[in-house]
Amino acid sequence: MAVDVATGLKTGGAGRGARAVRLSTADRITLTVMVVVPTAVVGVFIWFPTVASILLSFTNWDGIGGVGTAHWIGTRNYHEIATIYPPFWPAVEHNAIWLAFLTVVATPFGLFLAYQLDKNIRGTRIYQSIFFLPVVLSLAIIGFIWQLIYSPTEGLINNLTGNASSTHVIDWLGNPKLNLWAVLVAVGWRHAGYIMVLYLAGLKAIDPSLREAAAIDGAGEWHAFRTVVFPALRPINIVIVVVTVIEALRAFDIVYIINNGRNGLELLSVLVTDNIIGEASRIGYGSAIAVILIVISIVPIIVFVWNSFQERDV
Amino acid sequence: MTAEAVATGARARAKRKRMAMPRVALHGFLLVTAILWLAPVGWALFTSFRPYSDTQAHGYVSIPHTLSISNYRHAWSQGQIPQHFWNSMIIAIPAIAIILLFASMIGFVVSRFSFWFNVPLLIFFMAANLLPQQVIITPLYELYLRINLPTWISGSGLLYDSYLGLIVVNVAFQTGFCAFVLSNYMKTIPSSLSEAARVDGAGVARQFFGIILPLCKPALAALATLEFTWIYNDFLWAVVLMSSGDKRPITSSLLNLQGQYFTDNNLISAAAILVALPTILVYALLQRQFISGLTLGANKG
């Protein structure tokens, strides 16, 4: 079999035993453009800023003068964030609660809905459409809509419970002890539908005979789920874990719409944004928090990439 | 019939009987959950049709005495909603076209040729899509302030505060997901097809535009539906990368709308419904494409 190393043309099969054919000059130029243009855009506007975030986090640049005015200050930004920057630890805590809530409540609920709707029950398509509806709404709109429900005197909840006109009105979004949980309910409302759809696709891919075998063995439903269905969902489980972690790190829109992410709703993403367009802008602080986000998100990204290349025979 | 078979039959019958009750419970559970699920949107819809005076007189949780579309009319004009819708379209439509072109080019190269850089290239694109947006926003903001554009492209003379700037960031951020989905999709297209074309003397460009792209129509439709929703729903980019309120796309403009409507919940709910309507319509009409796009990404083709 003749293989021309100067070209990479695939012929026959899915890449295995590929015979290469020489590419014409025109074809080479076309292929080069096809690769270089998108790569340049993503390189300049995503990867260059990512690297710049890391570098800037070690400088005292204020963003006003040229980058040349920046001085290397080592890890001082990190040290200051952890010691004298008040919103930092609350933001870390809120992001952690966010992730825990999605993992322990919203994701399992999505899986539960998917599992139930996967049984051939009447109206399953309608239920699926209803549960998926919040997923097409932006988190900014969700913040808008849920304010109508949580509003202290005009909201649905307080009016239904008769609290709206009492002397101690519950301020769901204003009380810093409550508002994170109130927001998480709204976020879970959307997240569960998203997870449901992903799991429904995963469940459809499971060989029905597996489940039948478990049923014939007299396995109870919970037992069959735990020992047969859930393990078979492994590939989708990894995707779900990645989606959940990334969503928890990205969380921003809904708290920013509700109160600009203050007073109990601080998140790492909000602190980054505040250090650019907020009243106290410090490029170094914003970048250092961004680097913390990179460090956390690199784990699910590697898991996802590794997982998807494991299953392909590239 | 052996005793064993009889026993199995009896057990199965008993099991079916046991299953009958949970079915009713399941339907009850699903029905209640579905009602609760629709309640937030239903509540916004209900409030949006009630005049402010009506809710002031009778409270929000009450039987409406009058219903009208006046909130919609006010929200529409006061919030400059047509302008913001238009801004969203100016950004989303070119962005989607470029994303799909870029992503199909990458998918094509990765799936039809075996270059040494195929896997690193795909990782380069995929990982870009998984980063939290805030990771890049600070340098991006500074970069946008330093890229000059002719004023006929951007009124500000900069990439900052321009439609082009938002198109570019959406393209850069979203191409990775689509490239991933399309490369998987294109792998399922038999290579004999492009081979035959090559024998006929078709160059790479002809193979791409003439053979592979047309075959990818279902995947492209699914991705276009999904990307429309995502770009339309995006909030952060314009909040940080645009300073002129009247240029912001609709989702980001919600930030100003909130101030303008003050505390008129009826107006807020009308605006919420108006802004949500396009994505709900897209979902209602193209549900299959929407879901297949999502699961295509998650199930790796």
Boltz contact constraints between the chains, C-beta under 6 A:
constraints:
  - contact:
      token1: [A, 8]
      token2: [B, 113]
      max_distance: 6.0
  - contact:
      token1: [A, 8]
      token2: [B, 114]
      max_distance: 6.0
  - contact:
      token1: [A, 8]
      token2: [B, 115]
      max_distance: 6.0
  - contact:
      token1: [A, 9]
      token2: [B, 113]
      max_distance: 6.0
  - contact:
      token1: [A, 10]
      token2: [B, 112]
      max_distance: 6.0
  - contact:
      token1: [A, 10]
      token2: [B, 113]
      max_distance: 6.0
  - contact:
      token1: [A, 10]
      token2: [B, 114]
      max_distance: 6.0
  - contact:
      token1: [A, 10]
      token2: [B, 191]
      max_distance: 6.0
  - contact:
      token1: [A, 11]
      token2: [B, 195]
      max_distance: 6.0
  - contact:
      token1: [A, 15]
      token2: [B, 114]
      max_distance: 6.0
  - contact:
      token1: [A, 18]
      token2: [B, 114]
      max_distance: 6.0
  - contact:
      token1: [A, 26]
      token2: [B, 203]
      max_distance: 6.0
  - contact:
      token1: [A, 27]
      token2: [B, 203]
      max_distance: 6.0
  - contact:
      token1: [A, 27]
      token2: [B, 204]
      max_distance: 6.0
  - contact:
      token1: [A, 30]
      token2: [B, 204]
      max_distance: 6.0
  - contact:
      token1: [A, 30]
      token2: [B, 205]
      max_distance: 6.0
  - contact:
      token1: [A, 31]
      token2: [B, 204]
      max_distance: 6.0
  - contact:
      token1: [A, 34]
      token2: [B, 105]
      max_distance: 6.0
  - contact:
      token1: [A, 34]
      token2: [B, 109]
      max_distance: 6.0
  - contact:
      token1: [A, 35]
      token2: [B, 109]
      max_distance: 6.0
  - contact:
      token1: [A, 38]
      token2: [B, 102]
      max_distance: 6.0
  - contact:
      token1: [A, 38]
      token2: [B, 106]
      max_distance: 6.0
  - contact:
      token1: [A, 38]
      token2: [B, 175]
      max_distance: 6.0
  - contact:
      token1: [A, 41]
      token2: [B, 172]
      max_distance: 6.0
  - contact:
      token1: [A, 42]
      token2: [B, 128]
      max_distance: 6.0
  - contact:
      token1: [A, 42]
      token2: [B, 172]
      max_distance: 6.0
  - contact:
      token1: [A, 45]
      token2: [B, 172]
      max_distance: 6.0
  - contact:
      token1: [A, 46]
      token2: [B, 128]
      max_distance: 6.0
  - contact:
      token1: [A, 46]
      token2: [B, 172]
      max_distance: 6.0
  - contact:
      token1: [A, 49]
      token2: [B, 136]
      max_distance: 6.0
  - contact:
      token1: [A, 49]
      token2: [B, 139]
      max_distance: 6.0
  - contact:
      token1: [A, 49]
      token2: [B, 140]
      max_distance: 6.0
  - contact:
      token1: [A, 50]
      token2: [B, 135]
      max_distance: 6.0
  - contact:
      token1: [A, 50]
      token2: [B, 136]
      max_distance: 6.0
  - contact:
      token1: [A, 52]
      token2: [B, 139]
      max_distance: 6.0
  - contact:
      token1: [A, 53]
      token2: [B, 139]
      max_distance: 6.0
  - contact:
      token1: [A, 63]
      token2: [B, 142]
      max_distance: 6.0
  - contact:
      token1: [A, 127]
      token2: [B, 30]
      max_distance: 6.0
  - contact:
      token1: [A, 127]
      token2: [B, 34]
      max_distance: 6.0
  - contact:
      token1: [A, 130]
      token2: [B, 34]
      max_distance: 6.0
  - contact:
      token1: [A, 130]
      token2: [B, 37]
      max_distance: 6.0
  - contact:
      token1: [A, 131]
      token2: [B, 37]
      max_distance: 6.0
  - contact:
      token1: [A, 136]
      token2: [B, 229]
      max_distance: 6.0
  - contact:
      token1: [A, 136]
      token2: [B, 279]
      max_distance: 6.0
  - contact:
      token1: [A, 136]
      token2: [B, 283]
      max_distance: 6.0
  - contact:
      token1: [A, 137]
      token2: [B, 276]
      max_distance: 6.0
  - contact:
      token1: [A, 138]
      token2: [B, 233]
      max_distance: 6.0
  - contact:
      token1: [A, 138]
      token2: [B, 251]
      max_distance: 6.0
  - contact:
      token1: [A, 140]
      token2: [B, 235]
      max_distance: 6.0
  - contact:
      token1: [A, 140]
      token2: [B, 251]
      max_distance: 6.0
  - contact:
      token1: [A, 140]
      token2: [B, 254]
      max_distance: 6.0
  - contact:
      token1: [A, 141]
      token2: [B, 272]
      max_distance: 6.0
  - contact:
      token1: [A, 141]
      token2: [B, 275]
      max_distance: 6.0
  - contact:
      token1: [A, 141]
      token2: [B, 276]
      max_distance: 6.0
  - contact:
      token1: [A, 144]
      token2: [B, 272]
      max_distance: 6.0
  - contact:
      token1: [A, 145]
      token2: [B, 40]
      max_distance: 6.0
  - contact:
      token1: [A, 145]
      token2: [B, 44]
      max_distance: 6.0
  - contact:
      token1: [A, 145]
      token2: [B, 272]
      max_distance: 6.0
  - contact:
      token1: [A, 148]
      token2: [B, 44]
      max_distance: 6.0
  - contact:
      token1: [A, 148]
      token2: [B, 265]
      max_distance: 6.0
  - contact:
      token1: [A, 148]
      token2: [B, 269]
      max_distance: 6.0
  - contact:
      token1: [A, 149]
      token2: [B, 40]
      max_distance: 6.0
  - contact:
      token1: [A, 154]
      token2: [B, 60]
      max_distance: 6.0
  - contact:
      token1: [A, 154]
      token2: [B, 265]
      max_distance: 6.0
  - contact:
      token1: [A, 156]
      token2: [B, 43]
      max_distance: 6.0
  - contact:
      token1: [A, 159]
      token2: [B, 60]
      max_distance: 6.0
  - contact:
      token1: [A, 159]
      token2: [B, 61]
      max_distance: 6.0
  - contact:
      token1: [A, 197]
      token2: [B, 291]
      max_distance: 6.0
  - contact:
      token1: [A, 198]
      token2: [B, 298]
      max_distance: 6.0
  - contact:
      token1: [A, 201]
      token2: [B, 295]
      max_distance: 6.0
  - contact:
      token1: [A, 201]
      token2: [B, 299]
      max_distance: 6.0
  - contact:
      token1: [A, 239]
      token2: [B, 298]
      max_distance: 6.0
  - contact:
      token1: [A, 246]
      token2: [B, 130]
      max_distance: 6.0
  - contact:
      token1: [A, 249]
      token2: [B, 132]
      max_distance: 6.0
  - contact:
      token1: [A, 250]
      token2: [B, 132]
      max_distance: 6.0
  - contact:
      token1: [A, 252]
      token2: [B, 236]
      max_distance: 6.0
  - contact:
      token1: [A, 253]
      token2: [B, 235]
      max_distance: 6.0
  - contact:
      token1: [A, 269]
      token2: [B, 134]
      max_distance: 6.0
  - contact:
      token1: [A, 272]
      token2: [B, 134]
      max_distance: 6.0
  - contact:
      token1: [A, 276]
      token2: [B, 138]
      max_distance: 6.0
  - contact:
      token1: [A, 276]
      token2: [B, 141]
      max_distance: 6.0
  - contact:
      token1: [A, 277]
      token2: [B, 240]
      max_distance: 6.0
  - contact:
      token1: [A, 283]
      token2: [B, 138]
      max_distance: 6.0
  - contact:
      token1: [A, 286]
      token2: [B, 138]
      max_distance: 6.0
  - contact:
      token1: [A, 287]
      token2: [B, 138]
      max_distance: 6.0
  - contact:
      token1: [A, 290]
      token2: [B, 134]
      max_distance: 6.0
  - contact:
      token1: [A, 290]
      token2: [B, 135]
      max_distance: 6.0
  - contact:
      token1: [A, 293]
      token2: [B, 132]
      max_distance: 6.0
  - contact:
      token1: [A, 293]
      token2: [B, 134]
      max_distance: 6.0
  - contact:
      token1: [A, 293]
      token2: [B, 135]
      max_distance: 6.0
  - contact:
      token1: [A, 294]
      token2: [B, 135]
      max_distance: 6.0
  - contact:
      token1: [A, 297]
      token2: [B, 132]
      max_distance: 6.0
  - contact:
      token1: [A, 301]
      token2: [B, 127]
      max_distance: 6.0
  - contact:
      token1: [A, 301]
      token2: [B, 130]
      max_distance: 6.0
  - contact:
      token1: [A, 305]
      token2: [B, 123]
      max_distance: 6.0
  - contact:
      token1: [A, 308]
      token2: [B, 300]
      max_distance: 6.0
  - contact:
      token1: [A, 314]
      token2: [B, 119]
      max_distance: 6.0
